[in-house]
Amino acid sequence: MKFTLRKEFLVGLTAVVLGLLAGAVFMAVTGNNPFAGYFYLFAGGLMNVERIGNTLAMATPLILTGLSVAFAFRTGLFNIGAAGQALIGGLVATILALSVALPQVLLLPVILVGAAVGGALWAWLPGLLKARFNVHEVVSTIMMNWIAYWLTYYTIPSYFKGAYETESRIIPEAGSLKLPWLTHLFSGSFINLGLLVALVAVVVIAVILNRTVLGYRLKAVGFNRFAAEYAGIQVNRHVVISMTIAGALAGLAGATLYVGYATSMQIGVLPSIGIDGIAVALLASNSPLGVLGSALFFGILQSGKGFMNAMTKIPPEIGDTIIATIIYFAATSVLIERWFDRWGQKRRGGKTSV
Amino acid sequence: MQPVVEMLNIRKEFPGIVANDDVSLSLNQGEVLALLGENGAGKSTLMSVLFGLYQPEAGIIRVKGQEVKIANPNVAGDLGIGMVHQHFKLVHNFTVTENMVLGIEPTRGGVLTLREASDKIRALSQQYGLDVDPDAKIEDISVGMQQRVEILKMLYRHSDVLIFDEPTAVLTPQEIQELMKIMKNLQAEGKSIILITHKLKEIKAIADRCTVIRRGKLVGTVEVKDTSESQMAEMMVGRQVSFHVEKGPYHPGATVLKIEGLSVRNSRKLPALRNFDLEVKAGEIVGVAGVEGNGQTELVEALTGLRSAEAGTVTVNGINLTRSSVRERINAKVAHIPEDRQKRGLVLDYTVAENFVLENHGNPPYSENGFLRPAAILAQSDRLIGAFDVRCGEGSQSKARGLSGGNQQKAIVGREIDSNPDLLIAVQPTRGLDVGSIEYIHKRLVEQRDAGKAVLLVSLELDEILDLSDRIAVVCRGEMVGLVDASQTNENAIGLMMAGIKGAVQ
């Protein structure tokens, strides 16, 4: 158990290092100094409390969508619909923030629960379709993404139009996850209460997966549904439960993005945190703690790339290229694992022959 | 005469284990050499070395007197060595001919010319009595026929040395008979055969000599006609093995399982079991004999709740379970050793400990208020590993995937018996296992019977049914053909009934 965890960590780390090396090659090829590039990239994410706050705020929704995807993966499901679930979560959160008059202490829990329920509903339906009619969740969640997209496209301008046709009214202070003292602590950054939600979610999901009867059953269904069925575990029911929990996590991600990080809801965009969540989960080998680490790392890259662009001639797209390359290496982690195995074997072989 | 193949002092190591340690064998022209050993003894490794899949750390290989280095299977193929693997290497949506030419496609001007190949295959098939249709698609033919395609593939590629890796493991008794005939034909045509197996009966039936290995080491090579089955078994296991199971007197008690008029459809919605009646009493083993695919799978699935019954009732201890879920049946003290241990019986990516609580993890002491209690699970696992002699490298923390087939099966048997059932449904409980494990599992099943449990044994191995059962039900085409006392029947009578001849009942 310990060994496999360490190995997965090593594989993830190798993917990161290889990705960074490839990024250095890109920078060098485009005529830039990779050392300067990386210095400003990481400085941009970490050099002062404000930037650290922004990095954390950037990572917050990624932690939650990463968890959503990883949780579904662990139970044998591919939740490609985190974007739509997050959008619905954000929509519900925005509607509640703009229409319910309650003090912040009461309103925030209402918003978070609403967002979680919205996202959960958006994934529950694909789960049900999978359980009842064996509709593949990849197809149905992608379609749900577009339903969420157009639903938002219609609702915001029709009922919550702000200064422009394309965005909602500004989220009032009572409905925002940003807390003045926290913003102040991080010198005016975007950091918000969502981070706490995400950290709690990491712990809760880790406990569910590793310590509970529910987690045991969900994983059994994911590993081998025939054996689960044989053991009297209701496979279909657990497929629905798994999707619902994954959806709730993505819904929370939406809340932290639209009423936390942002100040109003934009229409016409499917949030990229859905797809990025897949990358986060992949790099983390679907472990909740790993999700936390890889989301923070992606957060640094995301928030640092602008600074890198400002200080050097390296285009910000290099930051995205590095992320893409890391994902590529993480996706081919089987190869990296094989290298490790071969290397380990050689070392052992060398010892015995001496 | 010079041997066709000689393997001398072969040593092959894997991290942590020595799979072959100073093993030698020689194969003479035109003979059938059996390679006998328990699961994990190193038979397949040795043959993989000969077939070029592994490189040995030490030792030499000679083919027709020439020392050779077999770097990969292509080299082996060029040397005339062919192998039928346990799991066939066939493309399912290709025809027989297309599979045959794969990698050596005959072309004319860049266009495939399959006609000649297909004629050649037909001729070969006739010559060796294989009866293979070159134009049939693999997915449409039976497992036995697929195996013949593999044999034909070796012949098509001009192999003289044929390696069979446990060829009968996947075959029905009839198909085994036919395979034996085919191997005799091959031998008569001058082919030399190595047969990897742990079934002594087959060795007696077909092999000339037998090389035995145990735990990676050579035990010896014997002439089959001068050696008894029990002598070979002793060489293989390293101790005396009893083929006959000691059973206490037969004292059937109250009826535990009662099946009345049960009809079940298979996955293709066709009737698979028709109007089936059977009772199993406490303290008896009832064997269900039959050729594979005659309704046994559907019967078991209907009894365990994995498949719904179309008509009829299933009662256990007087409780009607016909429409109950799997969980309700487990709670009603029905235990099930499934047919396919890797598909149904285990979650291979779970640890041994996690697998031991597959059915009862939701009950105390293994969980409380929805939280697992690892200490209790580990304690149970350690206890079962000891009680049922499950050998696993890292104990309770080993992944089930890493266990040998025999130990996986012992783990399942242990788990099911330990659940203290009233009815134990054991399906193919010793499929693919070596004699040591078979003996062990048989003993445990009989213990259950002697302890007053009802045991329903479903098996394709007629010997197993005859050895263990008190009463035997024979199924054919989904119907009960006969129900007889085990003491008043024999292999022949059961065999006839399995073929559907009802007259054999009385």
Chai-1 contact restraints between the chains, C-beta under 6 A:
chainA,res_idxA,chainB,res_idxB,connection_type,confidence,min_distance_angstrom,max_distance_angstrom,comment,restraint_id
A,R211,B,F371,contact,1.0,0.0,6.0,A-B,restraint_1
A,R211,B,L372,contact,1.0,0.0,6.0,A-B,restraint_2
A,T212,B,G370,contact,1.0,0.0,6.0,A-B,restraint_3
A,T212,B,F371,contact,1.0,0.0,6.0,A-B,restraint_4
A,V213,B,G362,contact,1.0,0.0,6.0,A-B,restraint_5
A,V213,B,S367,contact,1.0,0.0,6.0,A-B,restraint_6
A,V213,B,G370,contact,1.0,0.0,6.0,A-B,restraint_7
A,Y216,B,H361,contact,1.0,0.0,6.0,A-B,restraint_8
A,A220,B,V347,contact,1.0,0.0,6.0,A-B,restraint_9
A,F223,B,V347,contact,1.0,0.0,6.0,A-B,restraint_10
A,F223,B,D349,contact,1.0,0.0,6.0,A-B,restraint_11
A,N224,B,V347,contact,1.0,0.0,6.0,A-B,restraint_12
A,F226,B,K343,contact,1.0,0.0,6.0,A-B,restraint_13
A,F226,B,R344,contact,1.0,0.0,6.0,A-B,restraint_14
A,A227,B,R344,contact,1.0,0.0,6.0,A-B,restraint_15
A,A227,B,V347,contact,1.0,0.0,6.0,A-B,restraint_16
A,Y230,B,P338,contact,1.0,0.0,6.0,A-B,restraint_17
A,Y230,B,R344,contact,1.0,0.0,6.0,A-B,restraint_18
A,A231,B,L358,contact,1.0,0.0,6.0,A-B,restraint_19
A,A231,B,E359,contact,1.0,0.0,6.0,A-B,restraint_20
A,G232,B,V326,contact,1.0,0.0,6.0,A-B,restraint_21
A,G232,B,R327,contact,1.0,0.0,6.0,A-B,restraint_22
A,G232,B,I330,contact,1.0,0.0,6.0,A-B,restraint_23
